[in-house]
């Protein structure tokens, strides 16, 4: 289990450069996608646009898992899978005129975290952690961070403990 977490940490660190380019894009006048290697693979954008077409979160997640499995079977390394998928997803978000530049950057960041987590999970793991993303209003997030700080643990650990306590309560 520790190797999975180490792999995710390495993945997140490797995506940090990509994330900083998104931050710069969010601060700039217009949203632009960073240059990636996925541009020379035209099939990726169409498979990703179909990924979310008419799908709820569970169905889209299953489709993304299938796409991830196909990329792994083709011999693609995790870092290239992440680059490939983000490179295909970013133009789809950039083309959405209903989103602000900040919203576009946030969507691509969330997708990057998701695919990074999926790409670096070993395919033969018996049990793996599942990343759940839930947006919190700033006031609630502040309360969570303060509560975690009072107990001397990380925000994520505090949230996990709170969920476990709630589930064990009658």
C-alpha positions as CSV (number, residue, x, y, z in Angstrom):
1,X,0.0,0.0,0.0
2,X,2.9,2.3,0.7
3,X,4.2,1.9,-2.8
4,X,0.9,3.1,-4.2
5,X,1.1,6.2,-2.2
6,X,4.7,6.8,-3.1
7,X,3.8,6.3,-6.8
8,X,1.0,8.9,-6.4
9,X,3.4,11.3,-4.7
10,X,5.9,10.9,-7.6
11,X,3.1,11.4,-10.1
12,X,1.8,14.6,-8.4
13,X,5.3,16.0,-8.2
14,X,5.9,15.2,-11.9
15,X,2.6,17.0,-12.8
16,X,3.6,20.0,-10.7
17,X,5.3,21.7,-13.7
18,X,2.1,21.2,-15.7
19,X,0.1,22.6,-12.8
20,X,2.2,25.7,-12.6
21,X,1.7,26.4,-16.3
22,X,-2.1,26.2,-15.7
23,X,-1.7,28.7,-12.8
24,X,0.1,31.0,-15.1
25,X,-2.7,30.5,-17.7
26,X,-5.4,31.2,-15.1
27,X,-3.7,34.5,-14.2
28,X,-3.2,35.5,-17.8
29,X,-5.8,37.3,-19.9
30,X,-6.9,34.1,-21.7
31,X,-6.8,30.4,-21.0
32,X,-4.4,28.4,-23.2
33,X,-3.4,24.8,-23.0
34,X,0.2,23.9,-22.5
35,X,2.0,22.2,-25.3
36,X,1.9,18.4,-24.9
37,X,2.8,15.3,-26.8
38,X,-0.8,14.4,-27.2
39,X,-1.2,16.9,-30.1
40,X,0.3,14.4,-32.5
41,X,-2.3,11.8,-31.5
42,X,-5.6,13.0,-33.1
43,X,-7.6,10.0,-31.8
44,X,-7.3,11.0,-28.2
45,X,-9.5,14.1,-28.4
46,X,-12.4,12.2,-30.0
47,X,-12.2,9.4,-27.4
48,X,-12.2,11.9,-24.6
49,X,-15.1,14.0,-26.0
50,X,-17.1,10.7,-26.2
51,X,-16.0,9.8,-22.7
52,X,-18.3,12.3,-21.0
53,X,-21.1,12.5,-23.6
54,X,-24.3,11.6,-21.9
55,X,-22.5,10.0,-19.0
56,X,-23.0,10.4,-15.3
57,X,-19.9,10.5,-13.0
58,X,-19.9,6.7,-12.5
59,X,-20.2,5.9,-16.2
60,X,-17.6,8.5,-17.1
61,X,-15.2,7.1,-14.5
62,X,-15.7,3.6,-15.8
63,X,-15.1,4.8,-19.4
64,X,-11.9,6.6,-18.2
65,X,-10.8,3.4,-16.5
66,X,-11.3,1.5,-19.7
67,X,-9.4,4.1,-21.7
68,X,-6.6,4.0,-19.1
69,X,-6.4,0.2,-19.4
70,X,-6.2,0.4,-23.2
71,X,-3.3,2.9,-23.0
72,X,-1.5,0.7,-20.4
73,X,-1.9,-2.4,-22.7
74,X,-0.4,-0.5,-25.6
75,X,2.8,-0.2,-23.5
76,X,2.5,3.5,-22.7
77,X,4.2,4.6,-19.4
78,X,2.2,6.4,-16.7
79,X,3.8,9.8,-17.3
80,X,3.0,9.6,-21.0
81,X,-0.6,8.4,-20.3
82,X,-1.0,11.5,-18.1
83,X,0.5,13.9,-20.7
84,X,-1.6,12.2,-23.4
85,X,-4.9,12.4,-21.6
86,X,-4.4,16.0,-20.3
87,X,-3.2,17.1,-23.8
88,X,-6.4,15.7,-25.3
89,X,-8.7,17.0,-22.5
90,X,-7.4,20.6,-22.3
91,X,-8.6,21.7,-25.8
92,X,-12.1,20.3,-25.0
93,X,-12.2,22.5,-21.9
94,X,-10.6,25.5,-23.7
95,X,-13.4,25.3,-26.3
96,X,-16.2,25.6,-23.7
97,X,-17.2,29.2,-24.0
98,X,-19.5,28.9,-21.0
99,X,-16.6,28.7,-18.6
100,X,-14.4,31.5,-17.3
101,X,-10.6,31.1,-17.6
102,X,-10.4,30.3,-13.9
103,X,-13.1,27.6,-14.3
104,X,-11.2,26.1,-17.3
105,X,-7.9,26.0,-15.3
106,X,-9.7,24.4,-12.3
107,X,-11.3,21.7,-14.5
108,X,-8.1,20.8,-16.2
109,X,-6.3,20.7,-12.8
110,X,-9.0,18.4,-11.4
111,X,-8.8,16.1,-14.4
112,X,-5.0,16.1,-14.1
113,X,-5.2,15.0,-10.5
114,X,-7.7,12.3,-11.5
115,X,-5.7,10.8,-14.4
116,X,-2.5,11.0,-12.5
117,X,-4.0,9.0,-9.6
118,X,-5.3,6.4,-12.1
119,X,-2.2,6.2,-14.2
120,X,0.1,5.5,-11.2
121,X,-2.0,2.9,-9.5
122,X,-0.6,-0.6,-10.1
123,X,-3.0,-2.6,-12.3
124,X,-2.4,-5.7,-10.0
125,X,-3.1,-4.1,-6.7
126,X,-5.5,-6.0,-4.4
127,X,-6.9,-2.9,-2.7
128,X,-6.1,0.7,-3.7
129,X,-7.1,4.0,-2.2
130,X,-9.9,5.8,-4.1
131,X,-9.6,9.6,-4.5
132,X,-12.9,11.4,-3.9
133,X,-13.2,15.0,-5.0
134,X,-15.9,17.1,-3.4
135,X,-16.0,20.8,-3.7
136,X,-16.4,22.6,-0.4
137,X,-17.4,26.2,0.2
138,X,-14.5,28.3,1.4
139,X,-16.1,28.8,4.9
140,X,-16.5,25.0,5.4
141,X,-13.0,24.3,4.1
142,X,-11.7,26.9,6.6
143,X,-13.5,25.1,9.4
144,X,-12.1,21.8,8.4
145,X,-8.6,23.2,8.2
146,X,-8.9,24.8,11.7
147,X,-10.3,21.5,13.2
148,X,-7.4,19.6,11.6
149,X,-4.9,22.1,12.9
150,X,-6.3,21.8,16.4
151,X,-5.8,18.1,16.4
152,X,-2.3,18.3,14.7
153,X,-3.2,16.2,11.7
154,X,-3.5,16.9,8.0
155,X,-6.8,18.1,6.5
156,X,-7.1,14.8,4.5
157,X,-6.5,12.7,7.7
158,X,-9.1,14.8,9.6
159,X,-11.7,14.3,6.8
160,X,-11.0,10.6,6.7
161,X,-11.4,10.3,10.5
162,X,-14.6,12.3,10.4
163,X,-16.1,10.0,7.8
164,X,-15.1,6.9,9.7
165,X,-16.6,8.3,12.9
166,X,-19.8,9.2,11.2
167,X,-20.1,5.7,9.6
168,X,-19.4,3.9,12.9
169,X,-22.1,6.0,14.7
170,X,-25.5,4.2,15.1
